[in-house]
Amino acid sequence: MAIDPVDRTVGLNLRALRLTAGMSQERLAAALGVTFQQIQKYEKGANRIASSRLIAAAGALGCGLADLFAGTGADAIAETGATGAAGLPRDPQVLRLAARLDALPRAQRGPLITAFRVAVDTVEAAGTAAAAGAPHPTDIDTTPRCGAPPLSH
């Protein structure tokens, strides 16, 4: 039997919210009264999650029910005011990095966020320039002109 797209999306949201909360499959399983293998099946969308377990999962993860249904179409209907999980990254490495960054004191976090933004802006600008046919900075001719002294390294 094929996996229903709604079950798959709810499962992906469950996984994203669990990882964002820094919770293991084992810990979530204990909170829901199931095995960690059952959590794996939920996260893959292979097994449907009973409504009572969805409520328990939302409580354990500290989110709203709408967060679990984000991206399914049901989230547009459920006007709970909860922030949707659809905007969360699905890559576990990105989620772990965000959780580690969030755990740092604000004084340490701020400079790292600024450095990250600068790095991303630089990568995006290089990609945009390359797409527009601009030369890569290392491809630019730095030969001195008009008798200027050569650049020293």
N, C-alpha and C positions, 0 to 999 in steps of 0.2 A: 504494500500500500504506500502511495506517495505521501510525502510530508506536506501537510497543509501550510501554505504561506503564512497564515496568521499564527499558527503554532510555532513555526520557525522564527518569526519576528518576535513573538513573546519570549521564546527561549533565548534569542540573542540579547534581548533587553534584560532578561534575568541575569545572564552572564555578565553583561556590561555593568549592571548595577552592583552585582556581587563583587566584581573586580574593583570597581570604584570604591566600594566600602571596605576593601582589603580583607574580604571574607573568603575562607576556603570553601570548597564544595562540601567538605566534611562538616564544617560548622553550620552551614546553611541547612544541610541535611538533618542535622540534630535538631535545629530549630523547627523544621517542618515535620519531623518524625518519620523521615524516609532514609534510605541509604544514599551514599554519595553517588552510587551508580545511577540511581533514579534522578538525581540532580543533573548528571551528565545527559541523560535521555531528555529531560526537560529542556536543557540548554540547546540541544540539537534539534528540538522540535519533534523528536521521535515519539514522545509520549505527551499527551495533553495534561495540563495542570488543572486539578479540580479547583473550583472557585474558592473553597475554604482554604486551600493551600496557597492560592494567589494572595488572599488577604493576609495569611500568615507570612508569606514571603515579603510582601510590602512592609509589614511591621518589622520583620527581622532586618530588612535592608534600609529601613528608615526612609522609604519613598511612598509615593501615592500609587494607587492602582493604575491611574492614567499613565504613570511612568512605565509600567510593565506592558501597556498596550500601545505605546508610542509607535507610530509608523504603520499601524494596522488599519487605520480609518476609524476605529473605535475611540481613539484618543481625541478626535475632533468632536465626537458626540459627548464624551464625558467631560463636562465643563467643571472640573474640580479646581482649576486654578493651579494645579501641580505642574511643575516643570517637566517637560517630556524628556525621555531618555534618548530619543532619536538623534539628538545632537551630540551624544557621547561617542567617542571613538570606539571602534570595535576591536582594534589591535591591542592585545593584552600588554605588550611592551609600552605602548603609549599610556594606557591606563595605569600601569605600575609606576611609570615615570611621573605622571600627574599626581598620584597618591603620595609618592616620596616628596615631591616638590611641595605639596600642600601641607605635609607634616613638618616642614621646616618653619622656624620662627620667621615672622614677617620681615625682619631686618635682613635675614639671609636670603629669603625668597625673592624680594624685590629686585636686587641686582641680577640674580639668575634669570628672572623673567625678562628683564631688559636685554640682557645678553642674548637670550634665545630669540627675542623678537628681532634684534639686529641681524642675527644669523639667518633667520627665516626670510627677512626682507632682502638680504643679500642674495640668497639662493633664488628667491622668486625674481628679483631684478635681473640676475644673470640669465635665468631661463627666458624671461621676456625679451631681453636684449638679443639672445641667441635666436629666438624665434623671429625677431625682426631683422636678422641678418647682421647685427652689429658684431664686431670682432670681440673675442674674449680678451680681457685685459692683458693676458700674457702674450697675445698675438700682436699687440700694438707695437709698432716700430718706435724704439726709444733712441734712435740715432740722433745725435746733436745736429742742429741746423744753424746756419749763419755763423759759423765759427764759435759756437758756444762750447764751453769745455765739456768733455765727456762726463757722463754720470758715474760717480764712484759708488762702490758697494761696500 
